[in-house]
């Protein structure tokens, strides 16, 4: 029975805790941000007196047409139309659909991740290790990680999806996700080192 509990404990930690950690870390990268207002000085473009200020580069040294003379549209170089310049996405890799998926994974995997402390406590009771230091510290850190996810990370993710803002809230969310991951990494180290252990592995 101990081997079954140990297997469930380790596998659930890898899949569910690891999944929620990855999803919470990736969410700030894809979460939508509020669009910056357009600059008013770029809305109006002054009209040029020359109907074709940029002569055809293939025309060599052809004379510039006189003012008031209509220049026919020859359709030169149709492979490079002027209205298809490479567009730059100011939001980078922002993708709301991906952010929603990361949000759902964070919530779902965190709920399934409750198997980890339950199996760990049951295993510690069966082995008579509940009084050992590394068990108690691991339980405390697990509680901290759970509270951090439930009270800070998940609500902030939901708010970022509901009302996209600037990049500062997302930086804060990324920092919280880093703390969440660091807490779980500390728990993993404690599971390996086992300070204060009174029994063999």
Helices and strands as residue ranges (DSSP letters): H 2-12, I 13-17, H 18-30, G 40-42, G 57-59, G 78-80, H 96-112, H 114-127, H 133-148, I 149-153, H 154-162, H 167-193
